[in-house]
């Protein structure tokens, strides 16, 4: 019974992604991927590799742990409730987000100065998954999928603040190391993919009474045949004469 409820891919895919992330972090600790190698470096050719590799790299143990939990949860929800499009959402979201981050000019939003930035981490993928799961449920207006949307809002609603530069909220002594560009890119890409796939898979169920002009010749024929073969089901009920108060006049006088 358990196997029929939980999809195998909903378990395997998060485990594979987590294994790849932690392998990437282990290789970093061994001296690989140094000096921004494997990171997204906006607008520079050497940063194109990061579109593929950057979600597997992280700055420190806290960074990878903070991304591991939402990646596991959101990937499970994606593959469990959107199996028909899960692979497309994951792959397109990963690559499109990385490409968008690479295309965004690395400019300090407060000073306008150009910054040489190296973006790593799976947070862009997290935003793709979270925004896809939320908006897909809304676009489809399916009760089961809307429940998933509400769960995403409940646990990851605060992600929306990550789409803005940290400098807007705090007076920092040095530029923030959090890539709001990756978060914003993931949110935009996830929302667009949700809209693109809104007609694929489960959607809002429409019942027959929601179609006022519905007519089926086949159903009508079956109905007529049933009436002909079971006339007793359509006999009028015996008419019951309403009581006349005058018929009970003597009885009332005795009271």
C-alpha positions as CSV (number, residue, x, y, z in Angstrom):
1,X,0.0,0.0,0.0
2,X,2.8,2.4,0.9
3,X,4.4,1.9,-2.5
4,X,1.1,2.9,-4.2
5,X,1.0,6.1,-2.2
6,X,4.6,7.3,-2.4
7,X,6.2,7.6,-5.9
8,X,9.6,6.0,-6.2
9,X,10.9,9.0,-8.1
10,X,9.7,11.3,-5.4
11,X,12.1,9.6,-3.1
12,X,15.0,8.9,-5.5
13,X,15.3,12.3,-7.1
14,X,15.7,14.3,-3.9
15,X,18.3,11.7,-2.7
16,X,20.2,12.0,-6.0
17,X,20.2,15.8,-5.9
18,X,21.4,15.8,-2.2
19,X,24.1,13.3,-3.1
20,X,25.3,15.5,-6.0
21,X,25.3,18.6,-3.8
22,X,27.2,17.0,-1.0
23,X,29.7,15.4,-3.4
24,X,30.3,18.9,-4.9
25,X,30.9,20.3,-1.5
26,X,33.3,17.5,-0.6
27,X,35.2,18.2,-3.8
28,X,35.4,21.8,-2.8
29,X,36.9,20.9,0.6
30,X,39.5,18.8,-1.3
31,X,40.7,21.8,-3.3
32,X,38.6,21.5,-6.4
33,X,36.5,24.3,-7.8
34,X,38.7,27.1,-6.4
35,X,38.9,30.7,-7.6
36,X,35.3,30.9,-8.8
37,X,35.7,27.9,-11.1
38,X,32.3,26.3,-11.5
39,X,30.5,29.4,-10.4
40,X,28.2,31.7,-12.4
41,X,30.2,34.9,-13.3
42,X,27.7,37.2,-15.0
43,X,28.4,38.3,-18.6
44,X,31.8,36.6,-18.7
45,X,32.4,33.5,-20.9
46,X,34.3,31.7,-18.1
47,X,31.1,31.9,-16.0
48,X,28.9,29.9,-18.4
49,X,30.0,26.6,-16.8
50,X,28.4,27.7,-13.6
51,X,24.9,27.5,-15.2
52,X,25.3,23.7,-14.9
53,X,27.6,23.4,-11.9
54,X,26.8,26.3,-9.5
55,X,23.8,24.6,-7.8
56,X,26.1,21.8,-6.7
57,X,28.6,24.2,-5.0
58,X,28.3,26.0,-1.7
59,X,30.4,28.4,0.3
60,X,30.3,26.7,3.7
61,X,28.6,24.0,5.8
62,X,25.8,26.3,6.8
63,X,25.1,27.3,3.2
64,X,24.7,23.7,2.0
65,X,22.6,22.6,5.0
66,X,20.2,25.6,4.6
67,X,19.7,24.6,0.9
68,X,19.5,20.8,1.5
69,X,16.3,20.7,3.5
70,X,14.1,22.8,1.1
71,X,15.6,21.0,-1.9
72,X,14.7,17.7,-0.5
73,X,11.1,18.7,0.5
74,X,10.3,20.7,-2.7
75,X,11.7,18.0,-5.0
76,X,9.6,15.4,-3.2
77,X,6.5,17.5,-3.7
78,X,7.3,18.1,-7.3
79,X,7.8,14.5,-8.3
80,X,5.0,13.2,-6.1
81,X,2.3,15.6,-7.3
82,X,3.5,16.7,-10.8
83,X,5.0,13.4,-12.2
84,X,4.2,14.3,-15.8
85,X,6.2,17.5,-15.9
86,X,8.6,17.0,-13.0
87,X,11.7,16.3,-15.1
88,X,11.0,19.2,-17.4
89,X,10.4,21.6,-14.6
90,X,13.6,20.6,-12.8
91,X,15.9,20.7,-15.8
92,X,14.4,23.7,-17.5
93,X,14.2,25.6,-14.2
94,X,17.9,24.7,-13.3
95,X,19.3,25.8,-16.7
96,X,17.0,28.8,-17.3
97,X,17.7,30.3,-13.8
98,X,21.4,29.9,-14.3
99,X,21.3,31.5,-17.7
100,X,19.2,34.4,-16.4
101,X,21.6,35.0,-13.5
102,X,24.5,35.0,-16.0
103,X,22.7,37.6,-18.1
104,X,21.9,40.0,-15.3
105,X,24.6,42.8,-15.0
106,X,26.4,42.5,-11.6
107,X,25.8,46.1,-10.5
108,X,25.6,47.3,-6.9
109,X,22.0,48.5,-6.6
110,X,22.9,51.3,-4.2
111,X,26.0,52.7,-5.8
112,X,25.7,51.6,-9.4
113,X,29.3,50.2,-9.4
114,X,30.2,47.1,-11.4
115,X,30.9,44.1,-9.2
116,X,32.8,40.9,-10.2
117,X,30.6,38.3,-8.6
118,X,30.8,34.5,-8.4
119,X,27.4,32.9,-7.7
120,X,27.1,29.4,-6.2
121,X,24.5,27.5,-4.4
122,X,21.2,25.7,-5.0
123,X,19.0,28.6,-3.8
124,X,18.0,29.5,-7.3
125,X,16.7,26.0,-7.8
126,X,14.8,26.2,-4.5
127,X,13.0,29.3,-5.7
128,X,12.1,27.7,-9.0
129,X,10.5,24.7,-7.2
130,X,8.8,26.8,-4.6
131,X,7.2,29.3,-7.1
132,X,6.3,26.5,-9.5
133,X,4.5,24.5,-6.8
134,X,2.7,27.6,-5.5
135,X,1.6,29.1,-8.9
136,X,0.8,25.8,-10.5
137,X,-1.8,25.0,-7.9
138,X,-3.3,28.4,-8.3
139,X,-3.4,28.2,-12.1
140,X,-4.9,24.7,-12.1
141,X,-7.3,25.5,-9.3
142,X,-7.3,21.9,-8.2
143,X,-8.0,21.4,-4.5
144,X,-5.3,18.8,-4.0
145,X,-2.7,21.0,-5.7
146,X,-3.9,24.1,-4.0
147,X,-3.2,22.4,-0.7
148,X,0.4,21.9,-1.8
149,X,0.5,25.6,-2.7
150,X,-0.7,26.5,0.8
151,X,1.9,24.3,2.4
152,X,4.6,26.0,0.3
153,X,3.4,29.4,1.4
154,X,3.2,28.3,5.0
155,X,6.7,27.0,5.3
156,X,8.5,29.0,2.6
157,X,6.5,32.2,2.3
158,X,9.4,34.2,3.7
159,X,11.4,33.3,0.6
160,X,9.8,36.3,-1.1
161,X,12.1,38.7,0.9
162,X,15.1,37.0,-0.6
163,X,14.3,38.4,-4.0
164,X,15.4,41.8,-2.9
165,X,18.9,43.1,-2.1
166,X,19.8,42.7,1.5
167,X,21.2,46.3,1.4
168,X,17.6,47.6,1.2
169,X,16.8,46.3,4.7
170,X,20.2,46.5,6.6
171,X,23.1,48.9,6.8
172,X,25.9,46.5,5.8
173,X,29.6,47.2,6.1
174,X,30.3,45.3,3.0
175,X,28.3,44.0,0.0
176,X,25.9,41.1,0.9
177,X,27.1,37.6,-0.2
178,X,23.5,36.5,-0.7
179,X,22.6,36.5,-4.4
180,X,19.2,38.1,-4.7
181,X,19.6,37.9,-8.5
182,X,19.6,34.1,-8.3
183,X,16.5,34.2,-6.0
184,X,14.6,36.6,-8.3
185,X,15.6,34.6,-11.4
186,X,14.4,31.3,-9.8
187,X,11.1,32.9,-8.8
188,X,10.5,34.4,-12.3
189,X,11.4,31.1,-14.1
190,X,9.3,29.0,-11.7
191,X,6.3,31.2,-12.2
192,X,6.6,31.1,-16.0
193,X,7.0,27.3,-16.1
194,X,3.9,27.0,-13.9
195,X,1.9,29.0,-16.4
196,X,3.3,27.1,-19.3
197,X,2.3,23.8,-17.8
198,X,-1.0,24.8,-16.4
199,X,-3.0,22.6,-18.8
200,X,-0.8,19.5,-18.2
201,X,-1.8,16.9,-15.5
202,X,-4.4,17.4,-12.8
203,X,-6.7,20.4,-13.2
204,X,-9.9,21.6,-11.6
205,X,-12.7,19.0,-12.1
206,X,-15.8,20.3,-13.9
207,X,-19.0,18.5,-13.2
208,X,-21.8,17.9,-15.7
209,X,-24.0,20.5,-14.1
210,X,-21.4,23.2,-14.8
211,X,-22.1,22.8,-18.5
212,X,-25.6,24.4,-19.0
213,X,-25.8,23.4,-22.7
214,X,-24.6,19.9,-22.1
215,X,-26.3,17.3,-24.3
216,X,-25.3,13.7,-25.1
217,X,-27.3,11.8,-27.7
218,X,-26.0,8.5,-26.2
219,X,-27.2,9.5,-22.7
220,X,-30.5,10.6,-24.0
221,X,-31.1,7.3,-25.9
222,X,-30.2,5.3,-22.8
223,X,-32.7,7.4,-20.8
224,X,-35.5,6.9,-23.3
225,X,-34.9,3.1,-23.4
226,X,-35.0,3.0,-19.6
227,X,-38.3,4.8,-19.5
228,X,-39.8,2.4,-22.1
229,X,-38.5,-0.7,-20.3
230,X,-39.5,0.4,-16.8
231,X,-42.8,2.4,-17.1
232,X,-43.7,1.5,-13.5
233,X,-40.9,3.7,-12.2
234,X,-42.7,6.7,-13.8
235,X,-46.3,6.2,-12.7
236,X,-47.8,9.1,-10.8
237,X,-48.2,8.6,-7.1
238,X,-51.9,8.1,-6.0
239,X,-53.5,11.4,-5.4
240,X,-54.4,11.9,-1.7
241,X,-57.5,14.1,-1.2
242,X,-56.9,16.8,1.4
243,X,-58.8,16.6,4.6
244,X,-62.0,18.6,4.7
245,X,-62.6,20.2,8.1
246,X,-66.4,19.8,7.8
247,X,-66.0,16.0,7.8
248,X,-64.6,16.2,11.3
249,X,-67.1,18.8,12.7
250,X,-68.9,16.3,14.9
251,X,-65.7,15.1,16.4
252,X,-64.6,18.6,17.1
253,X,-67.9,19.4,18.9
254,X,-67.4,16.6,21.3
255,X,-64.1,18.1,22.6
